[in-house]
């Protein structure tokens, strides 16, 4: 159980850092990001809301206060990463690696979140 928690927090920490850096880039390097979004055919109005969504998604996953919000954040990140990978593949710019790494981190984080939750449930039932 301890190993699973360590893996969950390490991988989720990496994913969270990646998302927070991405959100920061969207906000503080808007000129570069807007040029990339335009090149890939995305509307520019989505840049700031996507940055906010990434920060809120990280908060939902790390806090775990509301289970449904945490799983909505996982789902939103999944679609964001898949769509980012597809957009980079379609434009043939060779920049899809970050989205693939994010997808792997997301999958591992979700898998170990599920394991930790099951183990916590078993432990609480056993002690009751």
N, C-alpha and C positions, 0 to 999 in steps of 0.2 A: 504494500500500500504506500509506503513511504517513497519507494522508487517511482511509482506512478505519479504521485504528487509532484515530485521533483521534475520529472519529465514534463508534466502539464505546465507547471509554472515557468520552466525554462523556455519551452517552445512558445507558450502564450506570451511570455515577455518579449521574445524575438518578434513575434507577429505584431504585438502592440507597438514596439519601437518602430517597426517598419511602417505601420499605419500612421503613427504620430509624426514621423519624419515626412511621410507623404503629404499629410494634411498641412504640415508646416510649409512644405514646398509650394503647395497650392495657394497658400495665403501670402507667403513672403517672396515667392518667385513667380508671381502671376503672369508676367510677360512671357516667360519661357513656356509655362504650362499652357497658357492660352494659345500660343503658336502651335504647340503639339496637339491640343484639342482641335484646333481649326484644321490642321493637316490631316487628322484622322476623321474629320467630318462630324465632330461632336459640337453641340451648341455651347457657347461660352458661359451662359447663365448657370450651367450645372457645376462649375468649378467650385464656387464657395459652398453651395449646399453639400457637395460631395465631401469637402474638407470637414464640414461640421458633422456629417454623418459618420465619417471615419472616427472622429474623436468620441462621439456618442457611442459608437459601436464598441470601441475599446473600453469605455467606462462600463458599458453593460456587461461585457464579458468578464472583466476583472472584478467587478463588484459582485456579480452573481445574485444580487438582491431579488430581482424578479426573473424567475426562470424563463418565462416566455420572452422577455426582452433579450435575454442572453441568446436564446435560440434564433430570434429574429435577427440579431446582430451577426451570428454565424451565417445565416442564410443570405443576408445582404452582402456580407463580405464574399461569400461564394460567388454570387452573381456578378459582383464588381470585378473579381479576379478573372472569372471566365470571360466576361465581356472585354476586359482589358487585353487578355491574351489573344482573343479573336481579332480585336481591332489592330493590335500590333502585327499579327500574322497577315491580315488582309492588306495592310499598308506595306508589308515586306520590309520593315525597318530594322528587324533583328533585335528589337527591344522587348520581346515577350518573356525573357528569362525572369524578370522580377515578378511578373504575374504568376508564373509557374512555381517559383519559390514560395510565394505567398499562399498559393493553393495547397502546396505540400504542408507548410506550417499550419494552415487552417485545418486541414484534415487530421494531422497529428494532434493538434490542440483539442479538437472536438472529440476524437477517439479517447484521449486520456481524460477529458472532462467526464465523459460517460463512465469510464472505468472508476474514476475517483468517486463519482456520485453513487454508483452501485455499491462500492465498498463502504461508503459512509452510511448508506441505507442499511446494509447488512449489519454493520457495527452497532447502529442505533437499535435495530430489532433484537440483536443478541443481548444487549445490555438491558433491555426492557423487561 
